[in-house]
Amino acid sequence: MAGKADVLLLGPTMPMIVEGIDRNFTLHKLWEAPDRDVLIAKLAPTLRAMAGGGSNQPNVDGAFMSRFPKLEFISNFGVGYDYIDAKWAGEHGIVVTNTPDVLTEEVADTSIGLLLCTVRELPQAERYVRAGKWLEKAYPYTKATLRDRTVGMVGMGRIGRAIARRLDAFGVPVVYHSRRPQEGVSYKHYPDLVAMARDVDTLMIIVPGGPSTKNLIDMKVLEALGPEGIVINMARGSVVDEPALIKALQNGTIMAAGLDVFAEEPKVPAELIAMDNVVLLPHVGSASVETRRAMGQLVIDNLLAWRDGKPPLTPVPETPYPPRKR
């Protein structure tokens, strides 16, 4: 229908997002273009909105965004938006939105599940039964228990707080590291990550990806965590120095790890797959039908708010509304 605004969808995503954009806008799929540069050149002079998120997204940096002089809005699927240079966007009058809140409780549930699986070796025990080994002898006692652990949260945003609430119910002490103390949070704050790792035996990682957190969990942190240490990563694969983690798991620098994210998804290093002291999930933190539908609807609702001249529902901190004038 004439009069519909163009929206460039950057990569494959769930059908409801594709259908919702196609119903309300003129949809262009970048990844399906026979020649992406030709499509970009065609849209560049007039395009005002994009949508993206999920896997296989292009790098939306300043150079990419500057190809679209009229660009105003990017609606992102997911809480994380590290493939977008949001700082550059904010400085150039472009609003970026994400999908927080609607996935907070789901990711927190998954985080606790991954923690329990890692500490009590539940997937390993389940495989033991399926292999018929229980007929031969009982599964060995697990070395770890949640009963005597202290969890150091790396990050204390929405999801971090939801995880901490659950740990409170389990009677597990919680402390946290972030760049600054969080208002309204009573847990002990550590400005120094290594100092926190030294004082706890479990790290639960739930911070944004991107350059500021790349390889935040390095060998120095892992050595401070120590031989009873367990690492749970629900953040981004880039936050952990993956080769350092593999080495630490192989040589006993730490005890175990539970990982929902990896450096080069969906590729998982063979060394991690081979180890029995690692629990691996295929980035399923928020991946329930209900939660993904809510996230997808928020992507569409943010675009509709932009189309109708209304404030964005969930702008990211780097791109406040109203946007900066160019």
One Martini backbone bead per residue (centre of mass of N, CA, C, O) as a GRO file, in nm:
protein
  326
    1MET     BB    1   0.097   0.035   0.022
    2ALA     BB    2   0.080   0.350   0.004
    3GLY     BB    3   0.283   0.524   0.253
    4LYS     BB    4   0.476   0.330   0.348
    5ALA     BB    5   0.731   0.265   0.540
    6ASP     BB    6   1.052   0.188   0.541
    7VAL     BB    7   1.209  -0.136   0.631
    8LEU     BB    8   1.515  -0.270   0.745
    9LEU     BB    9   1.599  -0.603   0.760
   10LEU     BB   10   1.903  -0.744   0.864
   11GLY     BB   11   1.787  -1.033   0.967
   12PRO     BB   12   1.696  -1.312   1.075
   13THR     BB   13   1.367  -1.396   1.208
   14MET     BB   14   1.080  -1.409   1.337
   15PRO     BB   15   0.778  -1.428   1.181
   16MET     BB   16   0.619  -1.207   1.342
   17ILE     BB   17   0.808  -0.977   1.260
   18VAL     BB   18   0.785  -0.995   0.960
   19GLU     BB   19   0.473  -0.968   0.952
   20GLY     BB   20   0.446  -0.699   1.112
   21ILE     BB   21   0.611  -0.528   0.917
   22ASP     BB   22   0.463  -0.600   0.649
   23ARG     BB   23   0.181  -0.485   0.745
   24ASN     BB   24   0.303  -0.170   0.824
   25PHE     BB   25   0.529  -0.195   0.601
   26THR     BB   26   0.808  -0.174   0.394
   27LEU     BB   27   0.982  -0.459   0.327
   28HIS     BB   28   1.339  -0.529   0.379
   29LYS     BB   29   1.579  -0.792   0.304
   30LEU     BB   30   1.906  -0.803   0.331
   31TRP     BB   31   1.985  -1.122   0.325
   32GLU     BB   32   1.815  -1.161   0.034
   33ALA     BB   33   1.990  -1.000  -0.132
   34PRO     BB   34   2.176  -1.037  -0.412
   35ASP     BB   35   2.266  -0.723  -0.354
   36ARG     BB   36   2.331  -0.530  -0.092
   37ASP     BB   37   2.446  -0.267  -0.216
   38VAL     BB   38   2.205  -0.211  -0.399
   39LEU     BB   39   1.991  -0.185  -0.177
   40ILE     BB   40   2.127   0.036  -0.014
   41ALA     BB   41   2.140   0.246  -0.244
   42LYS     BB   42   1.831   0.262  -0.280
   43LEU     BB   43   1.758   0.339   0.034
   44ALA     BB   44   1.953   0.559   0.156
   45PRO     BB   45   1.808   0.845   0.099
   46THR     BB   46   1.518   0.748   0.279
   47LEU     BB   47   1.583   0.584   0.514
   48ARG     BB   48   1.449   0.556   0.874
   49ALA     BB   49   1.436   0.229   0.926
   50MET     BB   50   1.517  -0.046   1.150
   51ALA     BB   51   1.579  -0.405   1.201
   52GLY     BB   52   1.697  -0.633   1.469
   53GLY     BB   53   1.850  -0.934   1.565
   54GLY     BB   54   2.017  -1.189   1.668
   55SER     BB   55   2.146  -1.366   1.428
   56ASN     BB   56   2.331  -1.261   1.166
   57GLN     BB   57   2.443  -0.970   1.199
   58PRO     BB   58   2.540  -0.685   1.114
   59ASN     BB   59   2.760  -0.422   1.141
   60VAL     BB   60   2.633  -0.137   1.322
   61ASP     BB   61   2.803   0.118   1.244
   62GLY     BB   62   2.890   0.424   1.151
   63ALA     BB   63   2.942   0.350   0.855
   64PHE     BB   64   2.666   0.223   0.805
   65MET     BB   65   2.474   0.453   0.904
   66SER     BB   66   2.596   0.681   0.712
   67ARG     BB   67   2.445   0.563   0.451
   68PHE     BB   68   2.183   0.688   0.620
   69PRO     BB   69   2.084   1.015   0.645
   70LYS     BB   70   1.764   0.947   0.755
   71LEU     BB   71   1.816   0.799   1.002
   72GLU     BB   72   1.618   0.724   1.323
   73PHE     BB   73   1.564   0.394   1.356
   74ILE     BB   74   1.621   0.103   1.587
   75SER     BB   75   1.484  -0.222   1.618
   76ASN     BB   76   1.555  -0.450   1.877
   77PHE     BB   77   1.615  -0.792   1.933
   78GLY     BB   78   1.670  -0.774   2.251
   79VAL     BB   79   1.883  -0.667   2.492
   80GLY     BB   80   2.107  -0.700   2.312
   81TYR     BB   81   2.333  -0.446   2.107
   82ASP     BB   82   2.650  -0.492   2.016
   83TYR     BB   83   2.617  -0.453   1.690
   84ILE     BB   84   2.562  -0.163   1.791
   85ASP     BB   85   2.651   0.181   1.776
   86ALA     BB   86   2.492   0.361   2.006
   87LYS     BB   87   2.666   0.608   2.049
   88TRP     BB   88   2.665   0.706   1.761
   89ALA     BB   89   2.363   0.722   1.729
   90GLY     BB   90   2.309   0.933   1.954
   91GLU     BB   91   2.505   1.154   1.819
   92HIS     BB   92   2.300   1.121   1.537
   93GLY     BB   93   1.980   1.092   1.608
   94ILE     BB   94   1.952   0.782   1.688
   95VAL     BB   95   1.720   0.540   1.776
   96VAL     BB   96   1.741   0.275   2.016
   97THR     BB   97   1.592  -0.042   2.066
   98ASN     BB   98   1.468  -0.285   2.298
   99THR     BB   99   1.380  -0.602   2.506
  100PRO     BB  100   1.296  -0.561   2.797
  101ASP     BB  101   1.149  -0.736   3.079
  102VAL     BB  102   1.000  -0.970   2.907
  103LEU     BB  103   1.279  -1.160   2.986
  104THR     BB  104   1.379  -1.160   3.279
  105GLU     BB  105   1.249  -1.416   3.416
  106GLU     BB  106   1.345  -1.628   3.213
  107VAL     BB  107   1.651  -1.585   3.246
  108ALA     BB  108   1.657  -1.633   3.550
  109ASP     BB  109   1.559  -1.921   3.542
  110THR     BB  110   1.788  -2.033   3.362
  111SER     BB  111   2.020  -1.957   3.547
  112ILE     BB  112   1.940  -2.142   3.781
  113GLY     BB  113   1.939  -2.402   3.618
  114LEU     BB  114   2.240  -2.389   3.535
  115LEU     BB  115   2.355  -2.385   3.817
  116LEU     BB  116   2.239  -2.658   3.915
  117CYS     BB  117   2.357  -2.833   3.688
  118THR     BB  118   2.656  -2.768   3.756
  119VAL     BB  119   2.676  -2.834   4.059
  120ARG     BB  120   2.497  -3.130   4.033
  121GLU     BB  121   2.522  -3.279   3.754
  122LEU     BB  122   2.246  -3.337   3.594
  123PRO     BB  123   2.317  -3.410   3.297
  124GLN     BB  124   2.517  -3.635   3.370
  125ALA     BB  125   2.313  -3.812   3.524
  126GLU     BB  126   2.116  -3.852   3.288
  127ARG     BB  127   2.322  -3.993   3.100
  128TYR     BB  128   2.379  -4.229   3.290
  129VAL     BB  129   2.102  -4.358   3.267
  130ARG     BB  130   2.084  -4.385   2.952
  131ALA     BB  131   2.356  -4.575   2.953
  132GLY     BB  132   2.311  -4.794   3.200
  133LYS     BB  133   2.504  -4.739   3.463
  134TRP     BB  134   2.313  -4.784   3.714
  135LEU     BB  135   2.322  -5.099   3.696
  136GLU     BB  136   2.623  -5.102   3.807
  137LYS     BB  137   2.618  -4.805   3.950
  138ALA     BB  138   2.629  -4.536   4.123
  139TYR     BB  139   2.632  -4.218   4.125
  140PRO     BB  140   2.843  -3.997   4.208
  141TYR     BB  141   2.922  -3.773   4.412
  142THR     BB  142   2.915  -3.447   4.433
  143LYS     BB  143   3.144  -3.195   4.490
  144ALA     BB  144   2.909  -2.999   4.480
  145THR     BB  145   2.727  -2.724   4.644
  146LEU     BB  146   2.497  -2.469   4.723
  147ARG     BB  147   2.517  -2.448   5.042
  148ASP     BB  148   2.843  -2.319   5.040
  149ARG     BB  149   2.781  -2.065   4.860
  150THR     BB  150   2.900  -1.773   4.674
  151VAL     BB  151   2.761  -1.520   4.475
  152GLY     BB  152   2.899  -1.344   4.198
  153MET     BB  153   2.783  -1.072   4.041
  154VAL     BB  154   2.811  -0.977   3.696
  155GLY     BB  155   2.592  -0.772   3.745
  156MET     BB  156   2.288  -0.537   3.830
  157GLY     BB  157   2.034  -0.556   3.674
  158ARG     BB  158   1.742  -0.678   3.603
  159ILE     BB  159   1.841  -0.974   3.590
  160GLY     BB  160   2.027  -0.976   3.835
  161ARG     BB  161   1.799  -0.922   4.041
  162ALA     BB  162   1.630  -1.173   3.972
  163ILE     BB  163   1.846  -1.375   4.054
  164ALA     BB  164   1.891  -1.277   4.345
  165ARG     BB  165   1.607  -1.343   4.447
  166ARG     BB  166   1.638  -1.649   4.408
  167LEU     BB  167   1.886  -1.684   4.593
  168ASP     BB  168   1.748  -1.595   4.847
  169ALA     BB  169   1.548  -1.840   4.854
  170PHE     BB  170   1.807  -2.043   4.875
  171GLY     BB  171   2.024  -1.915   5.077
  172VAL     BB  172   2.226  -1.740   4.894
  173PRO     BB  173   2.485  -1.555   4.881
  174VAL     BB  174   2.526  -1.204   4.767
  175VAL     BB  175   2.726  -1.038   4.528
  176TYR     BB  176   2.877  -0.745   4.346
  177HIS     BB  177   2.967  -0.628   4.012
  178SER     BB  178   3.028  -0.285   3.915
  179ARG     BB  179   3.102   0.030   3.824
  180ARG     BB  180   2.857   0.090   4.021
  181PRO     BB  181   2.644   0.139   4.247
  182GLN     BB  182   2.318   0.030   4.307
  183GLU     BB  183   2.022   0.148   4.339
  184GLY     BB  184   1.855  -0.037   4.588
  185VAL     BB  185   2.107  -0.221   4.665
  186SER     BB  186   2.219  -0.439   4.938
  187TYR     BB  187   2.445  -0.562   4.824
  188LYS     BB  188   2.761  -0.616   4.795
  189HIS     BB  189   3.009  -0.403   4.660
  190TYR     BB  190   3.245  -0.442   4.384
  191PRO     BB  191   3.482  -0.262   4.206
  192ASP     BB  192   3.657  -0.531   4.217
  193LEU     BB  193   3.664  -0.824   4.051
  194VAL     BB  194   3.900  -0.984   4.174
  195ALA     BB  195   3.814  -0.949   4.468
  196MET     BB  196   3.550  -1.101   4.436
  197ALA     BB  197   3.661  -1.370   4.329
  198ARG     BB  198   3.824  -1.425   4.593
  199ASP     BB  199   3.544  -1.423   4.786
  200VAL     BB  200   3.435  -1.640   4.594
  201ASP     BB  201   3.291  -1.946   4.401
  202THR     BB  202   3.077  -1.780   4.216
  203LEU     BB  203   2.999  -1.687   3.878
  204MET     BB  204   2.754  -1.452   3.753
  205ILE     BB  205   2.693  -1.361   3.415
  206ILE     BB  206   2.514  -1.024   3.346
  207VAL     BB  207   2.625  -0.858   3.083
  208PRO     BB  208   2.701  -0.674   2.841
  209GLY     BB  209   2.824  -0.644   2.552
  210GLY     BB  210   3.124  -0.547   2.411
  211PRO     BB  211   3.408  -0.362   2.448
  212SER     BB  212   3.380  -0.310   2.770
  213THR     BB  213   3.352  -0.657   2.814
  214LYS     BB  214   3.585  -0.778   2.683
  215ASN     BB  215   3.736  -1.020   2.858
  216LEU     BB  216   3.664  -0.978   3.163
  217ILE     BB  217   3.700  -1.290   3.187
  218ASP     BB  218   4.000  -1.386   3.294
  219MET     BB  219   4.266  -1.541   3.428
  220LYS     BB  220   4.279  -1.361   3.677
  221VAL     BB  221   3.990  -1.423   3.770
  222LEU     BB  222   4.009  -1.736   3.775
  223GLU     BB  223   4.238  -1.752   3.983
  224ALA     BB  224   4.077  -1.607   4.207
  225LEU     BB  225   3.849  -1.816   4.229
  226GLY     BB  226   3.944  -2.111   4.194
  227PRO     BB  227   3.913  -2.466   4.242
  228GLU     BB  228   3.594  -2.414   4.338
  229GLY     BB  229   3.508  -2.280   4.083
  230ILE     BB  230   3.221  -2.120   3.920
  231VAL     BB  231   3.093  -2.061   3.586
  232ILE     BB  232   2.827  -1.837   3.472
  233ASN     BB  233   2.702  -1.776   3.134
  234MET     BB  234   2.437  -1.521   3.036
  235ALA     BB  235   2.546  -1.320   2.828
  236ARG     BB  236   2.836  -1.317   2.651
  237GLY     BB  237   3.097  -1.464   2.496
  238SER     BB  238   3.289  -1.202   2.504
  239VAL     BB  239   3.325  -1.179   2.823
  240VAL     BB  240   3.491  -1.438   2.777
  241ASP     BB  241   3.793  -1.596   2.782
  242GLU     BB  242   3.788  -1.883   2.627
  243PRO     BB  243   4.079  -1.999   2.636
  244ALA     BB  244   4.110  -1.950   2.942
  245LEU     BB  245   3.876  -2.128   3.032
  246ILE     BB  246   3.974  -2.393   2.915
  247LYS     BB  247   4.238  -2.403   3.074
  248ALA     BB  248   4.108  -2.384   3.361
  249LEU     BB  249   3.947  -2.653   3.329
  250GLN     BB  250   4.184  -2.849   3.256
  251ASN     BB  251   4.388  -2.758   3.519
  252GLY     BB  252   4.204  -2.665   3.784
  253THR     BB  253   4.155  -2.362   3.843
  254ILE     BB  254   3.866  -2.467   3.800
  255MET     BB  255   3.584  -2.671   3.821
  256ALA     BB  256   3.341  -2.514   3.653
  257ALA     BB  257   3.080  -2.480   3.386
  258GLY     BB  258   2.812  -2.260   3.261
  259LEU     BB  259   2.685  -2.235   2.916
  260ASP     BB  260   2.487  -2.015   2.687
  261VAL     BB  261   2.752  -1.884   2.563
  262PHE     BB  262   2.958  -1.777   2.275
  263ALA     BB  263   3.194  -1.648   2.065
  264GLU     BB  264   3.092  -1.852   1.795
  265GLU     BB  265   2.800  -1.866   1.714
  266PRO     BB  266   2.735  -2.212   1.705
  267LYS     BB  267   3.024  -2.245   1.789
  268VAL     BB  268   3.185  -2.504   1.978
  269PRO     BB  269   3.434  -2.600   2.140
  270ALA     BB  270   3.570  -2.910   2.164
  271GLU     BB  271   3.682  -2.883   2.452
  272LEU     BB  272   3.405  -2.836   2.588
  273ILE     BB  273   3.256  -3.091   2.488
  274ALA     BB  274   3.470  -3.296   2.627
  275MET     BB  275   3.381  -3.192   2.903
  276ASP     BB  276   3.234  -3.287   3.222
  277ASN     BB  277   3.265  -2.980   3.368
  278VAL     BB  278   3.038  -2.897   3.145
  279VAL     BB  279   2.760  -2.688   3.068
  280LEU     BB  280   2.553  -2.685   2.769
  281LEU     BB  281   2.390  -2.420   2.589
  282PRO     BB  282   2.184  -2.284   2.305
  283HIS     BB  283   2.088  -1.999   2.371
  284VAL     BB  284   1.804  -2.017   2.598
  285GLY     BB  285   1.728  -1.797   2.808
  286SER     BB  286   1.445  -1.680   2.633
  287ALA     BB  287   1.340  -1.966   2.482
  288SER     BB  288   1.024  -1.907   2.474
  289VAL     BB  289   0.735  -1.860   2.327
  290GLU     BB  290   0.621  -1.635   2.505
  291THR     BB  291   0.874  -1.450   2.523
  292ARG     BB  292   0.931  -1.416   2.217
  293ARG     BB  293   0.662  -1.282   2.154
  294ALA     BB  294   0.702  -1.035   2.337
  295MET     BB  295   0.956  -0.936   2.194
  296GLY     BB  296   0.840  -0.911   1.908
  297GLN     BB  297   0.616  -0.706   1.981
  298LEU     BB  298   0.814  -0.482   2.074
  299VAL     BB  299   0.943  -0.430   1.805
  300ILE     BB  300   0.679  -0.338   1.668
  301ASP     BB  301   0.585  -0.120   1.875
  302ASN     BB  302   0.826   0.066   1.832
  303LEU     BB  303   0.774   0.118   1.531
  304LEU     BB  304   0.486   0.235   1.566
  305ALA     BB  305   0.566   0.472   1.740
  306TRP     BB  306   0.745   0.602   1.531
  307ARG     BB  307   0.535   0.631   1.301
  308ASP     BB  308   0.333   0.803   1.512
  309GLY     BB  309   0.520   1.007   1.688
  310LYS     BB  310   0.615   0.848   1.934
  311PRO     BB  311   0.756   0.737   2.193
  312PRO     BB  312   0.962   0.517   2.286
  313LEU     BB  313   0.945   0.239   2.490
  314THR     BB  314   1.278   0.119   2.466
  315PRO     BB  315   1.529   0.289   2.510
  316VAL     BB  316   1.850   0.322   2.511
  317PRO     BB  317   2.081   0.497   2.694
  318GLU     BB  318   2.244   0.617   2.435
  319THR     BB  319   1.927   0.691   2.313
  320PRO     BB  320   1.760   0.930   2.390
  321TYR     BB  321   1.445   1.088   2.452
  322PRO     BB  322   1.493   1.300   2.256
  323PRO     BB  323   1.682   1.336   2.003
  324ARG     BB  324   1.952   1.440   1.871
  325LYS     BB  325   2.055   1.689   1.691
  326ARG     BB  326   2.226   1.716   1.376
   0.00000   0.00000   0.00000
